[in-house]
Amino acid sequence: MYKSFTRLTAAAALIGAMGLASSASAKEYPSATFTHATGFPKALYMEQPAEWFASELDKRSGGKMQVKLFYSGALGKSNEILDLVSKGAIDMGSLVQGYFTSALPFAAMTNSLPMTFFDPEQAMRAAMAVEKTNKSQIDEFKKNNFKPLVYRYLPNYKLICTKPVKTMADLQQLKVRTFGNYMPKMFAAIGVTPVNVLPTENYEALKRGSMDCSYLTNANFIAYKLHEVAPYIIDVKFGGINAYFLAMNLKKFDGLPKDAQDLLVKIGLEATDFAAAKTEEIEAQALETMLKQGAKLIKFEDQDKLEAAVPNMVDLWIEAMAKQGMEAEARQYAKEIMDYYKAHAAKK
């Protein structure tokens, strides 16, 4: 599954190679070691962009700026990363926006809404574009004291289940892993019981029977070995998301010289492109591997009925924001996101 990332790492190193010697020697970067924390395990492919980012920063700064990576919740669980980064307990972290919908209602929009972004890379690109111009988003990042440096999207979400699921009727009364505020609403609309658990808890929940299905991607299924306890991969489309970003403490970032800031931003953008380039290939490889190991692919037959049954998630998000007194801001933000998305998304 990870062979493509190994090949890509070698090729992607060339991104910064041209002119590296002259640019690095011409600048005097500060000596700094940044702590980066994630709740995800090292084996999970989602962390590869952070590793690439750390490696390139080390090389391009002449070894002066380094990132020390901590995995699997060693410095904090996924639902604690925002607080840790914001308060400066860690310098950087893999921050899942949808885990913090109260603190990050705008940033969480492209992360939280299922059945909305069937070209999730463009949802990610939309968020990257809008964060530069939308006052609500700019203020939100400042208030929470962080700066996104690397973005990561996840492709079409599917189900992996302990039993075959082919129709809408099969979905009824199933207990399915979910997170955030809007995925539970989607599942409730189609008669599914949402179960809020972190990705690292999926295996045991499926094994115990407290959950019938997990809602993730193929690459996540295999990273957490879910096919060992839930052998049925349901070929259904729930859309993808703007998955997370590598967020840096803003005060720490602002305290660096401009050359160092520019280098962090540049490598962050390249790490984003690095991750995006092979996402779909890795997803396909993960499926192939699971099938070879005994999992079964089940075609979901009621995709049209599913899409018809789910309410418009953007409208639900605006309604929720209106209850918080932010309807005008939410409508403007949603318009900017969706205008960009519709202009760039491929039909899938």
Disulfide bonds with the S-S distance in Angstrom:
Cys161-Cys213 2.12
